[in-house]
Amino acid sequence: MIATETDILAAAERWRRDGRPVALATVIETWGSAPRPVGSHLVIDQEGNFLGSVSGGCVEGAVITEALEVIEAGQPRVIAFGVADATAWEVGLSCGGRIRIFLERID
């Protein structure tokens, strides 16, 4: 079963209530072929546990790594992956599209 956006946001709230540091990743822009639409979420805790999806494949691994840094530093950031970027192929975004993701710590 795939988690719904409601499930993902409820998990973020529950994890915070349980005292777990949490980051939320949100797709804020897509262009061309992209695995997930704008508004898709991925919630990550400081242990690297996650729920949801913002892309697929190895892109999510890169987002989780960035999210752990956001949890630690507390500073939000925007990350982008696109077929024109050298990192796109490294993380598995070979679909020809581009995505931008907003990462924020949830306090």
N, C-alpha and C positions, 0 to 999 in steps of 0.2 A: 504494500500500500504506500502510495506517495503522500507525503505530508502536504496539507493545504497551507496557504498563507496564514490562516487563523491558527492552525496547529503550531506553526513556526513562531509566531509572535507570542502565543500563549506559553510556549516552551521558554522563550527569552524571559518573559515575566516570572515564570515559575523558577527558573534557574537563578535569577537575581534575588528573588525572595528567599531562596535557599542559601544565599550568600556566595554564589559562584560569580566571579567576574565574567562579564559577557560582552561580546561585540556583535553588532548586527551589520551584515553586508546587504546592500540593496542595489539592484540593477537600476541605474538612473538614465542610461542611454544605450541604444543599440543602433547599428547601421548594417544593412545587408543581412546576410544569414547569421542568426544568433540563436543559440540553443534555448535561451529563456527570455521571456518578455520583460520590458520595463516594469518595475515593481516587484520582481521576484526577490525572495529573501533567503539568506543563509545565516543562521545564528550559530555562534562559536563560543565555547567557554575556554578558560585559561588552560585546561588540560588538553585542548584540541578536539573535544567532543563537538559534534555539529549536527544540525538538522536543517533540511531544506536544500536549495540548489540555486546557484546564480549562473551556472554555465554547464559544466559537465567535464568529465575527464580530469586532466591534470590542472586545468585552470582553477578548479576548486581547491586543490592542494596549495597553489600559490596564494589564493585568497585567504585560506586558513592561516598560512604563515604570516601574511600581512596583518591579519586580524589579531594574532597573538601580540604583535608589536603595538597595535592600537590599544589593546587591553592594558599593556604595560605602561605606555606613554600617556594614554588618555587623550591623544590628539587625533581628531578625525582626519581622514585622507580620502582622496579619490584615486583609484587605480584604473588603468586602462589596458586592454588587450586587443590587438588587432592584427590582421594578417600581414600588414606592412611592418609590424614590429618584429625584430629578431626573436623576442621572447615569445611571440605567438606560437611559433612552431615548437619551441621548447616546452611550453605548457599544454600543448594539444589543441590550440584554437586554429585549426587549419580550414575552417568552413568558409573563409572568405569574408567574414563579417568583422564587426568591431563592437566591443562592449566597454562601458564605463561603469564602475562600481563604487558606491560610497560606503566607506567603513566608518563606524562610530562605536565607541564604548557606550554601553547602556548602564547608567548609574541609578 
